[in-house]
Amino acid sequence: MSKKKELQKLQEELETEVSRVKLPRNNQSFGIVDQRLGASRMKVRCLDEKTRVCRIPGRLKRKLWVREGDLVLVEPWELGGDDKGDIIFKYRPSQIEWLKRKGYLKKLENIEEF
């Protein structure tokens, strides 16, 4: 087997295993990216029924690649109120399935089929 195929197989195994999933703390909430606005900003529809303009902080800018329809963890700004926030984490498909099985995304099923 070639090295490329071995790496792909290893990567698939890692994606299927869910060791730890980051859950919202304090005022954080789950959100779905609705629209990319440019300059690392995007419009996110959060599960607390608010739409926020969120940005990717500088420390995560090169590590976190987010597209429309992705499930993300949003932390609202303290000073900006409920209109703005930061995207802290992007969930992978295996993590989303785990969250659905455990019942964390029940509101998501009411809003939109993911």
N, C-alpha and C positions, 0 to 999 in steps of 0.2 A: 504494500500500500504506500502511496506517495505521502510525503510530509504534509502536503496541502490537504489531502483527504483526512489524514489523522488529526490535523488541527481543526478542521470543520466538525469532525465527529466529537472531539473533545469540547468544542464550543457549544454544540447542541446539547451535550450532557449537562454542561454547566447551566445552560438556560432553563432546562427542565427542572433542575433541582432548585427548591426554594428553601434557603437556609434561614434568612432573616428578611422580613419585609418591614420597611419603615412605615410607621403609623402616625397619624396626626397627633400632635401634642398641643396643649393650651388652645390658642386661637387659630391654629393651622387647619386647613381643610383640603379635601380632594377637589380637583378641577379638571375640566376638559378644555384643551386648547381649541378655540373657535377660529381665530384669525391671526395670522402673523402680520405685524404692523411695520417691521423693519427696525434696525438698530437694536437688536436683541430684545424687542418688546413684542408682546402679543396679548390678544384679548382672550381671557380665560373665563369660562362659565363654571363657577364653583358650586359645590353641592349644598352650600348654605344659602342658595338661591340668590346670589349676587354675581354680577359680572364685573370683573376687575381688569385693569390694564396692568399686566405683570411684566417684569423684566427678569433676565437671567443675570445674577450678580457677577461681577468681574472674575471672582475666584473660580466660577463654574463655566465661564463663557466658552472655553475651548473644549471642555469635557462633556458638556451637556448639549446634545443636539435634539431639538424638539420640533415636531411637525404638527400640523393640524390633526385633531382627533386623538392626540396622545393624552393619557391620564397622568396628571402631575400632582405634586404636593405643593400647595400655595401657602405662603405666610404673609398675611396682610401687614402693611406698614403701620407703625404706631402713629406717626404724624399725618400720613396721608388719608387716614380713615379707612373706609371700606371700598374706596375707589381704586386703590393701587396696592400692589403686592410684589413679592419675589417668588420665583419658581425655585424650589429647593431641590426637588427630586423628580425624576421621570421613571414611571413603572414599566417593567417589561411584561410581555404577554403572560408568562407563567406566574408572575406576581399578581397580575390582574385576576387571573383565574383563582388563585388562592384567596384573594380578598373577597371575591364573589362567593366562594364556598363558605367562608367564615361569616358572611353577612355584613361586611363593612360597606358594600356598594349597593344596598337595597334601594337607596334614593336614585342611584344612577339608572336602574332598570325602569323606574317610573318616568324619568326624564327622556331617556333615549336608549335604544338597544345598542349595546357596544359591541 
